[in-house]
């Protein structure tokens, strides 16, 4: 029963695919007819040709990259996966330009994280430099002189500075992203 339903679903998907292909062919024939009837000059034809070729190349790259991503996510033996990847790389040309560009939101997110890190660093140094009231200083861990030394507040401030520096490095130099 499940096999029969699966076969039926696959036939429906195939019919939908065939219908989409027919629609595309009809639109293409209509486009060719419009081109034949139009009075375009050579510059417009070159521009149109470039736009069509760019769109087709983009669609091909997108499908190739989807195939590679699907292969990487597939749960199969690593050697088989490597063999299939080698075959894909032999038959398709991939370039670093094929990767999708960095999204504006990702850049904005990293920038906000870097700003937060800078605020942490500034806050930490301000806590060290600015004098604090005696009741806020808690107690001194190491004395330089009788009236001066490293307090617990200074150590907390250094921890805040270290966290800020960590956030800045993590946001700016985190090149590997698993998406």
N, C-alpha and C positions, 0 to 999 in steps of 0.2 A: 504494500500500500504506500509506504514512504517513497519507494523507488518510482512508483507511478506518478506521485505528486511531484517528485523532483524532476522527472522527465517532462511533465506538463509545464512546470515553472521554466525550465530551460527552453522549451518550445516557445512559450510566451515571450521570454526575453529575446529569443532569436527573431521572432516576428517584429518585435518593437525595434530591434536593431535594423532589420531590413527596411522597416517603414522610415526610420530616421535617415537611412542611407538614400532611400528613394526621394525623401524630401530634400536632402542635400543635393542630389543629382538634378532635381527639378529646379532648385534655386540657382545652381550652377548654369544650367541651360538657359534660364531666364537672364542671368547676368551676361552670358555670352551674346545672347540676342540683343540686349541693351547696348553692349559694346559695339556690335556691328551697326546698330542704328545711330549711334551717337557720332558727333563730329569732334573728336578729341584731337588735340595737337600732340606732337611727339613728347613734349615735357610732361603733359598730363598722363600719357600712356606709360612713360617711364616711372612716374610717381606711383601710379596705380599698380604696376607690376612689382615695384619694390614693396609696397604695402601688402600685397597678396603673398609674395614670397616670404616676407617677414612673419606674417600670420601663420603660414603653413610650417615654416621652420620652428616657430615657437610651439606649435601643437605637437610636432614630432619630438622636440626636446622634452616637452612635458610628459609625453607617453614613455619615452626612454627612461627618464628619471623615475617615473612611477614604477616602471619595471624593475629598476635597480633597487628602489626602496622596498618593493614587495619581496624581492629576492633576499634582501638583508634581513627583513622581518620574518621570513619563512623559517619554520622549525624543521630543519633538515641537517644532514651531516655536513660538517664544515668543509670537508673536501669536495663534496658534491656542489655545495654552495660556491666554493671557490672556482670550480670548473665552469659552472654556469656564468659566474661573474666574468671569468676570462673570455668566454664566448661572447657575452654581451659587449665587452670592451673591444673585442676584435671586430664585431659587426657594426658597432655604433661609435661615433666620435664624440667624446665628451670634453668639455672645456670648463675652465673655472668660471667663465661667463654664464654657463648654463645654470649655475646655482642661483637660486632666487636671491634677489638683492636684500640687504638687511632692511628690515622694516623700520619705519620711522618710530613706531611705538617701542621697539626694542632699544633703539638709540636713546629715546626719551627716558625709558626705564633705567638704563645704565647711567644716564646723566643725573637723574634724580638720586640714584644710589650714591654716586660720587659726591653730590652736593651734601647729602646726609652725612657721609663720611667726613667731609671737610668741616661740617658743623660739629661733629663729635671731636675732631682734633682741636678746633678752636675752643670749644667748651672746656676740654681737658687742660689746655694751656692757660686759659683764663682762670681756671680754678687754682692752678699752681701759682700764677703770677700775682693775682689779686689777693690782697690780705683778707683773711677770714676772721670773724670774731673768735675770741678764745673758746667759747662754748661750742663752736662749730669745728674747731681744729681737732677735737677728740683727744688723742694723745700722741706723743712724739716717740717714734721708733728708734731713730738714730739722732744723737745730739752732735751738732758741729760746735756749737758754743752753748753757754748756759741758757741763752734765750732763743737759739735757732737750731733747726734740725729738720729731718725728714719726718713728716707726720703721716698718720694713716690717711688723711685727706689727700696728701700728695701722691700716695700710692694708688688711691682710687682714681685720681686724676690721670695718672700714667696708664692705668688700665683703660680708661675712657679714650685716651689718645691712641693706644694700641688697637682698640676696637675700631676706631675711626680709620686708622691706616689700613687695617684689614679690609674694611668695607670698600675703601677706595681701590685697593689692589684687586679685590674680588670683582668689582664692577668694571674696571677698566681693562684688566688683563685676563678676563675669563673668556678665552677664545673658543673653548669647547662647549658646545651646547647640545644636549641630547633632546632633540625635538622630533 
